[in-house]
Amino acid sequence: MKSRIQNQSECTICGNTQAVKGHNMVAHGYTIRWGGQTGNCYGAFKPHYGHKDAPALLEKAIVDVQNELEMAQGDLPYKEQEHAKLVAESEHRLAISESAKALNHAKANIASLVATVEALSERLENWKEYEPRAVDVEALEAEERQKRHEEAQERKAEKAKAQAEKDAKAAARLTKAAEKHSKRLAELAQENHYRLWYLGEVVSEWTAAVSSEKEMLEQYYQARDKHWSTIDTKAPLYYAMDDYMFEVRTQANGKGKRLEGLYAYGTPSKYLKRDWESRKQDIEKNGY
């Protein structure tokens, strides 16, 4: 593998390892916008951390940040007063919200400046002179590529594991649902007791064994339609859908396990809370 030697050292200000040209750091800490570099680290093009001039650079940087901090701290009371006044006198919620955001940003900026002063002071205290290190960039980049590849493989394996667990849970749910359905069909296939209510009173009882839920519902529809045909009314059946209830149990007279309980279009009868007497009066008055 070919090699490409590059002198590297830590930036005096940010502490990141970058290339060194002579004794100064190369450009770093910038962003690319509109095809060019925008912004640079304060330590770019200045002596690296191991150079004898680095302490003087740190001292200057600390003074600059402290001056900025004093200005920010001096402006904070004014901004707090302005925000308090806006909250007390203004009814514009958007203006109050924007003022609160600006105040929080000012406080966060002060905290960041304090942390910067502390970090620069610590670097100044721990400074030692040293020469830039010769680094084989090709080998370093190869190691980084290998590391990124291994990390990508790990993420891929974790994703595959998570998907396998998800699929296993889904399969378990399907199996459980199938077992539950099979058990339900086996119960419906037995001779069970059916009851039909109309306006809160049992109007029909019978026994039947069915092979599917569709056949069970057909039992309900047939009994309901048959009963409706005996009622002297000109109203269509859909006016009375809410007046019927249907139940299937393993034993007669409302005993045993309830296999099905329907109200109107399938709402469980346990949720039914109706005043049947009031409903009967409406039917007597309006005919439906």
C-alpha positions as CSV (number, residue, x, y, z in Angstrom):
1,M,0.0,0.0,0.0
2,K,1.3,3.4,-1.0
3,S,2.0,6.0,1.8
4,R,1.4,9.7,2.1
5,I,3.2,11.3,5.0
6,Q,1.6,14.4,6.6
7,N,2.6,16.4,9.7
8,Q,-0.3,16.7,12.1
9,S,-0.9,18.3,15.5
10,E,-3.7,19.6,17.7
11,C,-5.3,22.9,17.1
12,T,-4.4,25.3,19.9
13,I,-8.1,26.5,20.2
14,C,-10.4,23.6,19.4
15,G,-8.1,20.7,20.2
16,N,-8.9,18.8,17.0
17,T,-6.0,17.0,15.2
18,Q,-5.4,18.6,11.8
19,A,-2.6,19.0,9.2
20,V,0.2,21.4,10.0
21,K,1.9,23.6,7.4
22,G,5.2,24.8,8.8
23,H,4.2,25.5,12.4
24,N,0.7,26.7,11.6
25,M,-2.6,24.8,11.4
26,V,-4.2,24.5,8.0
27,A,-7.8,25.7,7.4
28,H,-10.4,23.7,9.4
29,G,-13.7,24.2,11.1
30,Y,-15.2,25.7,8.0
31,T,-18.4,24.8,6.0
32,I,-18.8,24.7,2.3
33,R,-21.4,27.0,0.9
34,W,-21.9,28.2,-2.7
35,G,-18.7,26.4,-3.7
36,G,-16.4,28.1,-1.2
37,Q,-15.3,27.9,2.4
38,T,-17.4,29.8,5.0
39,G,-15.9,30.5,8.4
40,N,-12.8,28.9,10.0
41,C,-11.7,27.9,13.5
42,Y,-10.1,30.7,15.5
43,G,-6.9,28.6,15.5
44,A,-6.7,28.1,11.7
45,F,-3.4,29.5,10.2
46,K,-2.0,30.0,13.7
47,P,0.6,28.1,15.7
48,H,-0.3,24.5,16.7
49,Y,-0.8,23.5,20.3
50,G,2.8,22.2,20.7
51,H,4.5,25.4,19.4
52,K,6.1,27.8,21.8
53,D,3.8,30.6,20.7
54,A,0.6,28.6,21.5
55,P,0.4,29.9,25.2
56,A,0.3,33.6,23.9
57,L,-2.4,32.6,21.4
58,L,-4.5,31.0,24.2
59,E,-4.1,34.0,26.5
60,K,-5.3,36.3,23.7
61,A,-8.3,34.0,22.9
62,I,-9.2,33.9,26.6
63,V,-9.2,37.7,26.8
64,D,-11.3,37.9,23.6
65,V,-13.9,35.4,24.9
66,Q,-14.0,37.1,28.3
67,N,-14.7,40.5,26.7
68,E,-17.5,38.9,24.7
69,L,-18.9,37.3,27.9
70,E,-18.9,40.6,29.8
71,M,-20.9,42.2,26.9
72,A,-23.4,39.3,26.8
73,Q,-23.8,39.4,30.6
74,G,-24.3,43.2,30.5
75,D,-27.0,42.9,27.9
76,L,-28.9,40.1,29.7
77,P,-30.7,42.3,32.4
78,Y,-32.0,44.6,29.6
79,K,-33.3,41.6,27.6
80,E,-35.0,40.2,30.7
81,Q,-36.7,43.5,31.5
82,E,-37.9,43.9,27.9
83,H,-39.3,40.3,27.9
84,A,-41.0,40.9,31.3
85,K,-42.6,44.1,30.0
86,L,-43.7,42.4,26.8
87,V,-45.4,39.6,28.8
88,A,-47.1,42.1,31.1
89,E,-48.4,44.5,28.4
90,S,-48.6,42.7,25.1
91,E,-51.4,40.3,24.0
92,H,-49.4,39.1,20.9
93,R,-48.5,35.5,21.8
94,L,-46.1,35.2,18.8
95,A,-44.1,38.3,19.9
96,I,-43.9,36.9,23.4
97,S,-42.8,33.5,22.1
98,E,-40.1,35.1,19.9
99,S,-38.9,37.2,22.9
100,A,-38.7,34.1,25.1
101,K,-36.7,32.3,22.4
102,A,-34.3,35.3,22.1
103,L,-33.9,35.4,25.9
104,N,-33.2,31.7,26.1
105,H,-30.7,32.0,23.3
106,A,-28.9,34.8,25.2
107,K,-28.6,32.7,28.3
108,A,-27.4,29.7,26.3
109,N,-24.8,31.9,24.7
110,I,-23.5,33.0,28.1
111,A,-23.3,29.5,29.3
112,S,-21.3,28.5,26.1
113,L,-18.9,31.4,26.6
114,V,-18.3,30.4,30.2
115,A,-17.6,26.9,29.1
116,T,-15.2,28.1,26.4
117,V,-13.2,30.2,28.9
118,E,-12.9,27.2,31.2
119,A,-11.8,24.9,28.3
120,L,-9.2,27.4,27.0
121,S,-7.9,28.0,30.5
122,E,-7.5,24.3,31.1
123,R,-5.6,23.9,27.7
124,L,-3.3,26.8,28.8
125,E,-2.6,25.2,32.2
126,N,-1.8,21.8,30.6
127,W,0.4,23.2,27.7
128,K,3.6,21.4,26.8
129,E,5.9,22.0,23.8
130,Y,6.2,19.3,21.2
131,E,6.8,18.8,17.5
132,P,4.1,17.9,15.0
133,R,3.7,14.1,14.4
134,A,4.4,12.5,11.0
135,V,1.3,10.5,10.1
136,D,0.8,8.1,7.2
137,V,-2.4,9.5,5.9
138,E,-3.1,6.6,3.5
139,A,-2.8,4.1,6.3
140,L,-4.9,6.2,8.7
141,E,-7.6,6.7,6.1
142,A,-7.6,2.9,5.4
143,E,-8.1,2.2,9.1
144,E,-10.9,4.7,9.2
145,R,-12.6,3.1,6.2
146,Q,-12.3,-0.3,7.8
147,K,-13.7,1.1,11.0
148,R,-16.7,2.6,9.2
149,H,-17.2,-0.6,7.3
150,E,-17.2,-2.7,10.5
151,E,-19.6,-0.2,12.1
152,A,-21.9,-0.4,9.1
153,Q,-21.8,-4.2,9.3
154,E,-22.7,-4.0,13.0
155,R,-25.7,-1.7,12.2
156,K,-26.8,-4.0,9.4
157,A,-26.6,-7.0,11.7
158,E,-28.5,-5.2,14.5
159,K,-31.2,-4.2,12.0
160,A,-31.5,-7.7,10.7
161,K,-31.8,-9.0,14.3
162,A,-34.4,-6.5,15.1
163,Q,-36.4,-7.4,11.9
164,A,-36.1,-11.1,12.8
165,E,-37.4,-10.5,16.3
166,K,-40.3,-8.4,14.8
167,D,-41.1,-11.2,12.3
168,A,-41.0,-13.8,15.1
169,K,-43.4,-11.8,17.2
170,A,-45.7,-11.3,14.2
171,A,-45.6,-15.0,13.5
172,A,-46.4,-15.8,17.2
173,R,-49.3,-13.4,17.1
174,L,-50.7,-15.1,13.9
175,T,-50.2,-18.5,15.5
176,K,-52.0,-17.4,18.6
177,A,-54.8,-15.9,16.6
178,A,-55.2,-19.0,14.5
179,E,-55.3,-21.2,17.7
180,K,-57.9,-18.9,19.2
181,H,-60.0,-19.0,16.0
182,S,-59.7,-22.8,15.8
183,K,-60.8,-23.0,19.5
184,R,-63.8,-20.7,18.8
185,L,-64.9,-22.7,15.7
186,A,-64.7,-25.9,17.8
187,E,-66.9,-24.3,20.5
188,L,-69.4,-23.1,17.9
189,A,-69.5,-26.5,16.3
190,Q,-71.1,-27.8,19.6
191,E,-74.8,-27.7,20.3
192,N,-75.1,-24.2,21.8
193,H,-78.0,-22.2,23.1
194,Y,-79.2,-19.1,21.1
195,R,-81.4,-16.3,22.4
196,L,-82.9,-13.2,20.7
197,W,-84.0,-10.1,22.5
198,Y,-86.3,-7.4,21.3
199,L,-86.8,-4.2,23.3
200,G,-85.1,-5.8,26.3
201,E,-87.2,-9.0,26.3
202,V,-86.3,-12.5,25.1
203,V,-88.5,-13.3,22.1
204,S,-86.8,-16.4,20.7
205,E,-84.7,-19.3,22.0
206,W,-83.2,-22.2,20.1
207,T,-80.2,-24.5,19.8
208,A,-77.8,-25.0,16.9
209,A,-74.4,-26.2,15.9
210,V,-72.6,-24.2,13.2
211,S,-69.3,-24.6,11.4
212,S,-68.4,-20.9,11.0
213,E,-69.1,-17.4,12.3
214,K,-71.0,-16.6,9.1
215,E,-73.5,-19.4,9.9
216,M,-73.8,-18.2,13.5
217,L,-74.7,-14.7,12.2
218,E,-77.2,-16.2,9.8
219,Q,-78.9,-17.8,12.7
220,Y,-79.3,-14.3,14.2
221,Y,-80.5,-12.7,11.0
222,Q,-83.0,-15.4,10.3
223,A,-84.5,-15.2,13.8
224,R,-84.6,-11.4,13.8
225,D,-86.3,-11.2,10.4
226,K,-88.8,-13.9,11.4
227,H,-89.7,-12.0,14.5
228,W,-89.9,-8.7,12.7
229,S,-92.4,-10.1,10.3
230,T,-94.8,-10.8,13.2
231,I,-94.8,-7.1,14.3
232,D,-97.6,-4.9,13.0
233,T,-95.8,-1.9,11.7
234,K,-95.1,-0.3,8.4
235,A,-91.7,0.9,9.5
236,P,-88.7,-0.7,7.7
237,L,-86.5,-3.1,9.6
238,Y,-83.5,-0.7,9.7
239,Y,-85.5,1.5,12.1
240,A,-85.4,-1.3,14.6
241,M,-81.8,-2.5,14.2
242,D,-80.9,-1.1,17.6
243,D,-83.8,-2.8,19.3
244,Y,-82.5,-6.3,18.8
245,M,-79.9,-8.2,20.8
246,F,-78.4,-11.7,20.2
247,E,-76.5,-14.1,22.4
248,V,-74.9,-17.5,22.2
249,R,-74.1,-19.5,25.3
250,T,-72.9,-23.0,26.1
251,Q,-75.9,-23.6,28.4
252,A,-79.6,-22.7,28.5
253,N,-81.2,-19.8,30.4
254,G,-78.3,-17.5,30.1
255,K,-75.9,-19.8,31.8
256,G,-72.5,-21.1,30.8
257,K,-69.9,-19.4,28.7
258,R,-70.9,-16.6,26.4
259,L,-69.6,-17.3,22.9
260,E,-71.2,-14.3,21.3
261,G,-73.2,-11.3,22.2
262,L,-74.4,-8.9,19.6
263,Y,-76.2,-5.6,19.6
264,A,-77.5,-4.1,16.3
265,Y,-74.6,-4.1,13.8
266,G,-72.2,-6.1,16.0
267,T,-71.6,-3.8,19.0
268,P,-71.1,-6.0,22.0
269,S,-74.2,-6.2,24.2
270,K,-72.2,-5.6,27.3
271,Y,-71.9,-1.9,26.2
272,L,-75.7,-1.6,25.8
273,K,-77.2,1.0,28.1
274,R,-80.7,1.8,26.9
275,D,-84.0,2.7,28.5
276,W,-86.3,0.1,26.9
277,E,-89.4,1.6,28.5
278,S,-88.7,5.0,26.9
279,R,-88.0,3.2,23.6
280,K,-91.4,1.4,23.8
281,Q,-93.2,4.7,24.4
282,D,-91.6,6.1,21.3
283,I,-92.8,3.2,19.2
284,E,-96.3,3.5,20.6
285,K,-96.3,7.2,19.8
286,N,-94.5,7.3,16.4
287,G,-95.1,3.7,15.2
288,Y,-91.4,3.0,15.1
